[in-house]
Amino acid sequence: MAQGQSEQSRIVAIFYMPNGKAENRYMPAKIKDQGWQTWIENHCVPLAELGYRRFIIHTPFGRTDDAKAYQFDQAKSAHEQGQSWLLDSFVKDWRTFTRREDVDEVIGYLGSLAQSPGITSLVTREQLGALNFRLAASVFSIQDAGMTVAFDAIHDRVPVDGWMSHFVQMVDAQQRAADMPGAYMEPRPRKWFTLGKRLNVICEYPYWNRSDPEKHSDSSGMATKDITGEIILISKHSGENYLWRFDWETARAREIVAAGHSVALTASEYARYGWTPNDILATPIENADGLIGHWNVAESGKYVRDKSGRHNHGFNRPSGGIEVGRRTELERGDGDWTIEIRCRTRNISANATLVSNGAHAPGHKGYWLWTSKTGQVRAWAANGTNYIAKLLGGNINDGQWHKIKWVMDRDKESTLSVDGKVVARSLVNDPNDLTRWNDTLTIGTSYAEGSDVWPGDIGEVKLYEAVID
């Protein structure tokens, strides 16, 4: 959060503009028909009246293709395409909004310098005069409207001493000289990108965690403590758990703010229900004894609510089992875990999954709690090369309810228990990150739809981010 801002200003409303048709640069048709003023009055003013003081306008001049390539020179590109309706009243209408007393900042989130052919072609041909003009034209409307500039995708594409780096520094200096926040970059800067230490950062929450070198030893990201600018994390809720979208997002937003950062939410939905930044800030943060997932599968309907307070809700797959989704904390990275599950079998005759987040082979990172076709309980964890734990023991193919517990202490040992009795243990000393970047936590089934479905009943499932004796 920038100096002098209130905690309320840490809740940022973000608008993703390209959601229309190709002939309108994928922008909303109502802007073409009614102008920017009407759009601002219908979307931004109601949020300002609810107490939202900061806004991100993502890709305000649209894009040229369906590949979602966000170009930095989108204002110039729109003009060249004859889409003058995006530019005609932009400065006047947005300046009226940015000058409101109840608005602290509006961020114009532009595209990538390196992915803008209109810019890079001039660099290739060494037409420096034309390059300087195009760069200036790319930010003129944003800055003249009273907005700050955000650069997309520059963490690994900007040479430290190249023309892009110098341009970013110039924009940053201009804004600070005008007593405005400095420039923003996306996402977390790399360790070597020294300019990233002073810039403000915008980053999607999952990537922020996965690029944190303090959580993932293989990350080349810059340590959070080394970034002196403001950090705005975009909270996105993926998957089909729409029923608890607000529940999940508000809790995650509260955690981000408590960590000293700002959070960007798709706030147009919040306006519909009258949610204010203070409502979000009042959301309690719950986490008892490291519990990060608590699902009562037996009581679930279409959706499976997480009772841990971490809002890791899931939904029942049509083919059987439950999909919770991709969450960094569920993947466990290089951390400990404890899984407790109550279950019973019904005529088991094939391998069946209890809890899965990868590790179905030594080359797959993650963890997998399952039973063989004979009913033997197995617990595997793999680091992408080898198994770091491979526990086998106990047999539950008897139609009775059993309680299974798997404890993973990354610095000591892993133990597997059935009904309170340890049936297998192995030494563990592996610091490698187990995060499986494209996997998802599932209960009663594996990642692939309809695979390894549990042939019986599952009651409660608990997942802890700690060793629970």
C-alpha positions as CSV (number, residue, x, y, z in Angstrom):
1,M,0.0,0.0,0.0
2,A,1.3,3.4,-0.9
3,Q,2.2,5.7,1.9
4,G,-0.7,7.7,3.2
5,Q,-3.4,5.3,1.9
6,S,-6.1,3.9,4.2
7,E,-6.6,0.2,4.7
8,Q,-9.8,0.7,2.7
9,S,-7.8,1.7,-0.3
10,R,-6.1,-1.7,-0.3
11,I,-9.3,-3.1,-1.8
12,V,-9.0,-2.4,-5.5
13,A,-11.7,-2.9,-8.1
14,I,-10.5,-4.4,-11.3
15,F,-12.3,-4.4,-14.7
16,Y,-11.3,-6.7,-17.5
17,M,-12.4,-4.7,-20.5
18,P,-12.1,-7.0,-23.5
19,N,-15.3,-9.0,-23.4
20,G,-17.0,-8.0,-26.7
21,K,-16.8,-8.9,-30.4
22,A,-13.7,-8.8,-32.6
23,E,-15.0,-5.9,-34.8
24,N,-14.9,-3.7,-31.6
25,R,-11.4,-4.8,-30.6
26,Y,-13.3,-7.1,-28.2
27,M,-14.5,-4.1,-26.2
28,P,-18.0,-3.7,-24.8
29,A,-20.4,-2.5,-27.5
30,K,-22.1,-0.2,-25.1
31,I,-19.0,2.0,-25.0
32,K,-19.2,2.4,-28.7
33,D,-22.9,3.1,-28.6
34,Q,-23.1,5.3,-25.4
35,G,-19.5,6.5,-24.8
36,W,-17.1,6.2,-21.9
37,Q,-19.1,8.6,-19.7
38,T,-22.1,6.3,-19.5
39,W,-19.9,3.2,-18.9
40,I,-18.1,4.9,-16.1
41,E,-21.4,6.1,-14.5
42,N,-22.8,2.6,-14.7
43,H,-19.8,0.6,-13.5
44,C,-17.3,2.8,-11.6
45,V,-19.4,5.4,-9.9
46,P,-21.6,2.9,-8.0
47,L,-18.4,1.3,-6.6
48,A,-16.9,4.7,-5.6
49,E,-20.2,5.4,-3.8
50,L,-19.8,2.1,-1.9
51,G,-16.3,3.1,-0.8
52,Y,-14.0,1.6,-3.4
53,R,-11.3,4.2,-3.9
54,R,-8.9,2.6,-6.3
55,F,-9.6,0.9,-9.7
56,I,-7.7,-1.0,-12.4
57,I,-8.9,-0.7,-16.0
58,H,-7.4,-3.7,-17.7
59,T,-6.7,-3.2,-21.5
60,P,-8.8,0.0,-21.8
61,F,-8.3,0.2,-25.6
62,G,-8.9,-3.5,-26.5
63,R,-6.9,-5.9,-28.4
64,T,-6.5,-7.0,-32.0
65,D,-6.8,-10.8,-31.9
66,D,-8.5,-13.6,-30.0
67,A,-5.2,-14.9,-28.7
68,K,-5.5,-12.4,-25.8
69,A,-2.2,-10.8,-26.7
70,Y,-2.3,-7.5,-24.8
71,Q,-0.2,-4.9,-26.7
72,F,1.2,-1.9,-25.0
73,D,0.5,0.5,-27.9
74,Q,-3.2,-0.4,-27.9
75,A,-4.3,3.3,-28.0
76,K,-2.2,3.9,-31.1
77,S,-3.4,0.6,-32.6
78,A,-7.0,1.5,-32.0
79,H,-6.5,4.9,-33.8
80,E,-4.8,3.1,-36.8
81,Q,-7.7,0.7,-37.0
82,G,-10.2,3.6,-37.2
83,Q,-11.7,2.8,-33.8
84,S,-11.8,6.4,-32.7
85,W,-14.7,5.9,-30.4
86,L,-12.3,4.4,-27.9
87,L,-10.3,7.6,-27.8
88,D,-12.6,10.5,-28.6
89,S,-13.9,11.2,-25.1
90,F,-11.5,9.0,-23.1
91,V,-9.4,11.7,-21.5
92,K,-12.3,14.1,-20.7
93,D,-14.6,11.4,-19.3
94,W,-12.0,9.6,-17.2
95,R,-10.5,12.8,-16.0
96,T,-13.8,13.7,-14.4
97,F,-13.8,10.4,-12.6
98,T,-10.1,10.4,-11.5
99,R,-10.6,13.9,-10.0
100,R,-13.4,12.8,-7.7
101,E,-12.5,13.4,-4.0
102,D,-13.5,9.8,-3.2
103,V,-11.2,8.3,-5.8
104,D,-7.6,7.8,-4.9
105,E,-6.2,6.1,-8.1
106,V,-7.2,4.6,-11.4
107,I,-4.6,2.3,-13.0
108,G,-4.5,1.9,-16.8
109,Y,-3.3,-1.6,-17.3
110,L,-1.6,-1.7,-20.7
111,G,0.0,-4.6,-22.6
112,S,3.5,-5.9,-23.1
113,L,6.1,-3.8,-24.8
114,A,7.8,-7.0,-26.1
115,Q,4.6,-8.3,-27.6
116,S,3.7,-5.1,-29.5
117,P,4.7,-5.5,-33.2
118,G,4.0,-1.8,-33.9
119,I,6.8,-1.1,-31.3
120,T,9.3,-3.9,-31.9
121,S,9.3,-3.4,-35.7
122,L,10.5,0.1,-35.2
123,V,13.3,-1.1,-32.9
124,T,14.3,-3.7,-35.5
125,R,14.5,-1.0,-38.2
126,E,16.2,1.4,-35.8
127,Q,13.7,4.1,-36.4
128,L,14.2,5.7,-33.0
129,G,12.3,8.9,-33.7
130,A,9.2,7.0,-34.7
131,L,9.7,4.6,-31.8
132,N,9.8,7.5,-29.3
133,F,6.6,9.0,-30.8
134,R,4.8,5.7,-30.6
135,L,5.8,5.0,-27.0
136,A,4.7,8.5,-26.0
137,A,1.4,8.1,-27.8
138,S,0.8,4.8,-26.0
139,V,0.7,6.4,-22.6
140,F,-0.6,9.9,-23.5
141,S,-4.3,9.2,-23.1
142,I,-3.7,7.3,-19.9
143,Q,-1.6,9.9,-18.2
144,D,-3.6,12.9,-19.4
145,A,-6.8,11.2,-18.0
146,G,-5.1,11.2,-14.6
147,M,-4.4,7.5,-14.5
148,T,-1.2,5.6,-13.6
149,V,0.4,3.2,-16.0
150,A,0.8,-0.6,-15.6
151,F,3.1,-2.6,-17.8
152,D,2.2,-6.2,-18.6
153,A,4.6,-9.1,-18.7
154,I,7.9,-7.5,-18.3
155,H,9.5,-9.7,-15.6
156,D,11.5,-11.7,-18.1
157,R,11.4,-9.7,-21.3
158,V,13.1,-6.4,-20.3
159,P,16.9,-6.2,-20.5
160,V,18.2,-4.4,-17.5
161,D,19.9,-1.7,-19.6
162,G,17.8,-1.8,-22.8
163,W,15.4,0.7,-24.3
164,M,12.4,-0.9,-22.6
165,S,13.9,-0.6,-19.2
166,H,14.7,3.1,-19.8
167,F,11.2,3.8,-21.0
168,V,9.7,2.1,-17.9
169,Q,12.0,4.2,-15.7
170,M,11.0,7.3,-17.5
171,V,7.2,6.7,-17.0
172,D,7.9,5.8,-13.4
173,A,9.8,9.0,-12.8
174,Q,7.1,11.2,-14.6
175,Q,4.4,9.8,-12.4
176,R,6.4,10.3,-9.2
177,A,7.3,13.8,-10.2
178,A,3.6,14.5,-10.6
179,D,3.0,13.3,-7.0
180,M,1.3,10.1,-8.3
181,P,2.1,6.5,-7.5
182,G,5.0,5.2,-9.6
183,A,4.6,2.7,-12.5
184,Y,3.3,-0.8,-12.0
185,M,4.8,-4.0,-13.5
186,E,3.4,-7.5,-13.9
187,P,4.1,-10.0,-12.4
188,R,6.7,-10.6,-9.6
189,P,10.1,-9.4,-10.9
190,R,13.0,-11.9,-11.4
191,K,15.9,-11.7,-9.0
192,W,18.2,-10.1,-11.6
193,F,15.8,-7.4,-12.6
194,T,17.0,-4.7,-10.3
195,L,14.5,-2.1,-11.5
196,G,11.7,-4.3,-10.1
197,K,12.8,-3.5,-6.6
198,R,11.4,0.0,-6.8
199,L,8.4,-0.5,-9.1
200,N,4.9,-1.3,-7.9
201,V,3.9,-4.8,-8.7
202,I,0.6,-6.3,-9.9
203,C,0.4,-10.1,-9.9
204,E,-2.2,-12.8,-9.8
205,Y,-2.3,-14.4,-6.4
206,P,-1.6,-18.0,-7.4
207,Y,1.5,-17.0,-9.5
208,W,2.7,-14.7,-6.6
209,N,2.9,-17.7,-4.3
210,R,4.3,-20.1,-6.8
211,S,7.1,-17.6,-7.8
212,D,8.0,-16.9,-4.2
213,P,11.6,-18.1,-3.7
214,E,11.0,-18.4,0.1
215,K,8.2,-21.0,-0.6
216,H,9.6,-22.6,-3.7
217,S,13.4,-23.1,-3.9
218,D,13.4,-23.5,-7.7
219,S,11.8,-20.1,-8.3
220,S,13.9,-17.3,-9.9
221,G,11.5,-14.7,-8.5
222,M,12.6,-11.7,-6.3
223,A,12.1,-12.1,-2.6
224,T,9.1,-10.1,-1.4
225,K,11.2,-8.3,1.2
226,D,13.4,-6.9,-1.6
227,I,10.4,-5.2,-3.3
228,T,10.0,-1.7,-2.0
229,G,7.0,-0.7,-4.1
230,E,3.4,-1.5,-3.5
231,I,2.2,-5.1,-4.2
232,I,-1.4,-5.6,-5.6
233,L,-2.4,-9.2,-5.8
234,I,-5.3,-10.2,-8.1
235,S,-7.6,-12.6,-6.4
236,K,-9.1,-15.0,-8.9
237,H,-11.4,-17.9,-8.0
238,S,-11.1,-20.7,-10.6
239,G,-13.2,-23.8,-11.0
240,E,-16.9,-24.4,-10.8
241,N,-17.4,-23.4,-7.1
242,Y,-19.5,-20.4,-7.9
243,L,-21.8,-20.9,-4.9
244,W,-19.1,-19.7,-2.6
245,R,-17.3,-17.3,-4.8
246,F,-17.8,-14.3,-2.5
247,D,-17.1,-16.4,0.5
248,W,-13.8,-17.5,-0.9
249,E,-12.7,-14.2,-2.4
250,T,-13.4,-12.1,0.6
251,A,-11.5,-14.4,3.0
252,R,-8.5,-14.5,0.6
253,A,-8.7,-10.7,0.2
254,R,-8.6,-10.3,4.0
255,E,-5.5,-12.5,4.2
256,I,-3.7,-10.5,1.5
257,V,-4.4,-7.2,3.3
258,A,-3.3,-8.7,6.6
259,A,0.0,-9.6,5.0
260,G,0.5,-5.9,4.1
261,H,-0.5,-6.0,0.4
262,S,-3.4,-4.7,-1.6
263,V,-5.9,-6.9,-3.4
264,A,-7.7,-6.5,-6.7
265,L,-11.2,-8.0,-7.0
266,T,-13.6,-8.3,-9.8
267,A,-15.8,-5.9,-7.9
268,S,-18.7,-5.3,-10.4
269,E,-20.4,-8.4,-8.8
270,Y,-19.9,-6.9,-5.3
271,A,-21.7,-3.7,-6.3
272,R,-24.8,-5.7,-7.2
273,Y,-25.0,-7.0,-3.7
274,G,-23.8,-3.9,-2.0
275,W,-20.6,-5.3,-0.6
276,T,-18.2,-2.5,0.6
277,P,-14.5,-2.6,1.2
278,N,-15.3,-2.5,4.9
279,D,-17.4,-5.6,4.6
280,I,-14.5,-7.4,3.0
281,L,-12.0,-6.1,5.6
282,A,-14.4,-7.4,8.4
283,T,-14.2,-11.0,7.0
284,P,-12.6,-13.2,9.7
285,I,-9.4,-15.1,9.0
286,E,-9.8,-18.7,10.4
287,N,-7.2,-21.5,10.6
288,A,-7.3,-23.7,13.6
289,D,-4.2,-26.0,14.2
290,G,-3.0,-25.7,10.6
291,L,-6.3,-27.1,9.2
292,I,-6.6,-26.0,5.5
293,G,-9.3,-28.3,4.3
294,H,-12.2,-30.0,6.0
295,W,-14.8,-31.7,3.8
296,N,-17.8,-33.7,5.0
297,V,-18.3,-35.7,1.9
298,A,-21.2,-37.7,3.3
299,E,-23.3,-34.6,3.7
300,S,-22.5,-33.0,0.4
301,G,-24.8,-32.3,-2.5
302,K,-23.6,-30.8,-5.8
303,Y,-21.1,-28.7,-3.9
304,V,-18.8,-29.7,-1.1
305,R,-18.2,-27.0,1.4
306,D,-14.9,-26.6,3.1
307,K,-15.5,-26.2,6.9
308,S,-11.9,-25.3,7.7
309,G,-12.4,-21.6,7.2
310,R,-9.8,-21.6,4.3
311,H,-12.6,-21.7,1.7
312,N,-11.2,-24.5,-0.4
313,H,-14.7,-25.6,-1.5
314,G,-15.2,-28.4,-4.1
315,F,-17.9,-29.9,-6.3
316,N,-19.0,-33.4,-7.2
317,R,-17.9,-34.7,-10.6
318,P,-20.6,-36.4,-12.7
319,S,-18.3,-39.4,-13.1
320,G,-17.7,-39.7,-9.3
321,G,-15.5,-38.1,-6.7
322,I,-14.9,-34.5,-5.8
323,E,-12.7,-31.8,-7.4
324,V,-11.5,-29.1,-5.1
325,G,-9.2,-27.2,-7.4
326,R,-5.7,-25.8,-7.8
327,R,-4.6,-24.0,-4.7
328,T,-0.9,-23.4,-3.8
329,E,-1.5,-24.3,-0.1
330,L,-3.2,-27.6,-1.1
331,E,-0.2,-28.7,-3.2
332,R,2.0,-28.5,-0.1
333,G,5.2,-27.4,-1.9
334,D,8.1,-28.2,0.4
335,G,5.9,-28.2,3.5
336,D,4.5,-30.9,5.9
337,W,1.0,-32.3,5.9
338,T,-1.4,-34.6,7.6
339,I,-4.4,-36.2,5.9
340,E,-7.2,-37.8,7.9
341,I,-10.0,-39.6,6.1
342,R,-12.9,-41.9,7.2
343,C,-14.0,-44.4,4.6
344,R,-15.3,-47.8,3.8
345,T,-15.1,-50.0,0.7
346,R,-17.8,-51.8,-1.3
347,N,-16.4,-54.7,-3.4
348,I,-13.1,-53.1,-4.3
349,S,-11.5,-54.7,-7.4
350,A,-9.2,-52.1,-8.8
351,N,-6.9,-49.3,-7.7
352,A,-8.9,-46.6,-6.1
353,T,-8.1,-43.0,-4.9
354,L,-8.9,-41.5,-1.5
355,V,-7.0,-38.2,-1.9
356,S,-4.9,-37.2,-4.9
357,N,-2.7,-34.3,-5.9
358,G,-0.3,-35.9,-8.3
359,A,2.4,-38.6,-7.5
360,H,0.9,-41.3,-9.6
361,A,4.4,-42.0,-10.9
362,P,7.9,-41.0,-9.6
363,G,8.1,-38.4,-12.4
364,H,4.9,-36.8,-11.1
365,K,5.2,-34.3,-8.3
366,G,2.7,-34.4,-5.4
367,Y,1.0,-36.8,-3.1
368,W,-1.5,-39.7,-3.5
369,L,-3.4,-41.7,-0.9
370,W,-5.1,-44.7,-2.4
371,T,-5.8,-48.4,-2.2
372,S,-4.7,-51.3,-4.4
373,K,-7.2,-53.7,-6.0
374,T,-6.8,-56.0,-2.9
375,G,-7.7,-53.2,-0.5
376,Q,-4.2,-52.4,0.8
377,V,-3.7,-48.8,1.8
378,R,-0.9,-46.9,0.1
379,A,0.6,-43.4,0.4
380,W,3.0,-42.1,-2.2
381,A,4.8,-38.8,-2.4
382,A,7.1,-37.9,-5.3
383,N,9.4,-35.0,-6.1
384,G,9.3,-35.3,-9.9
385,T,12.3,-37.7,-10.1
386,N,11.9,-40.2,-7.2
387,Y,9.4,-41.2,-4.5
388,I,10.3,-39.5,-1.3
389,A,7.8,-41.7,0.6
390,K,6.1,-45.0,-0.5
391,L,4.1,-46.5,2.3
392,L,2.1,-49.7,2.1
393,G,0.2,-51.4,4.8
394,G,-3.2,-52.4,6.3
395,N,-6.1,-53.8,4.5
396,I,-9.6,-52.2,4.5
397,N,-11.4,-54.3,2.0
398,D,-14.0,-55.6,4.5
399,G,-17.0,-53.2,4.1
400,Q,-16.4,-51.6,7.5
401,W,-15.7,-47.9,8.3
402,H,-12.0,-47.2,8.8
403,K,-10.0,-44.1,9.8
404,I,-6.8,-43.5,7.8
405,K,-4.2,-41.0,8.8
406,W,-1.1,-40.1,6.7
407,V,1.5,-37.8,8.4
408,M,4.4,-36.3,6.3
409,D,7.2,-34.7,8.3
410,R,9.6,-33.5,5.6
411,D,12.5,-33.3,8.0
412,K,12.0,-36.7,9.8
413,E,9.6,-39.4,8.6
414,S,6.3,-40.3,7.1
415,T,3.8,-42.6,8.8
416,L,0.6,-44.3,7.7
417,S,-2.0,-45.4,10.2
418,V,-5.2,-47.3,10.0
419,D,-7.7,-47.1,12.9
420,G,-5.0,-45.6,15.2
421,K,-2.3,-48.2,14.5
422,V,0.8,-47.3,12.5
423,V,1.0,-49.8,9.6
424,A,3.9,-48.3,7.7
425,R,6.7,-45.7,8.1
426,S,9.7,-44.4,6.2
427,L,12.5,-41.9,6.8
428,V,12.1,-38.6,4.8
429,N,14.8,-36.0,4.2
430,D,13.9,-34.3,1.0
431,P,13.6,-30.4,0.6
432,N,12.4,-30.5,-3.0
433,D,9.3,-28.7,-4.0
434,L,6.4,-31.1,-4.7
435,T,4.2,-28.5,-6.4
436,R,2.5,-30.0,-9.4
437,W,1.8,-26.9,-11.5
438,N,-1.1,-28.3,-13.5
439,D,-2.8,-30.7,-11.1
440,T,-5.8,-30.3,-8.8
441,L,-6.8,-31.8,-5.4
442,T,-9.3,-34.5,-5.8
443,I,-11.2,-36.7,-3.3
444,G,-12.5,-40.2,-4.2
445,T,-11.0,-39.9,-7.7
446,S,-7.8,-39.1,-9.6
447,Y,-7.1,-36.0,-11.7
448,A,-8.5,-37.5,-14.9
449,E,-12.3,-37.5,-15.1
450,G,-13.7,-40.9,-14.1
451,S,-10.3,-42.5,-13.1
452,D,-9.6,-44.5,-9.9
453,V,-13.1,-43.7,-8.5
454,W,-13.6,-44.8,-5.0
455,P,-15.9,-47.8,-4.8
456,G,-17.5,-47.1,-1.5
457,D,-18.3,-44.3,1.0
458,I,-16.2,-41.4,2.3
459,G,-17.1,-39.5,5.4
460,E,-15.0,-36.7,6.6
461,V,-11.7,-35.6,5.1
462,K,-9.2,-33.3,6.8
463,L,-6.0,-31.8,5.4
464,Y,-3.5,-30.0,7.6
465,E,-0.4,-28.0,6.7
466,A,1.3,-29.3,9.7
467,V,2.3,-32.5,11.5
468,I,-0.6,-33.6,13.7
469,D,0.2,-36.3,16.2
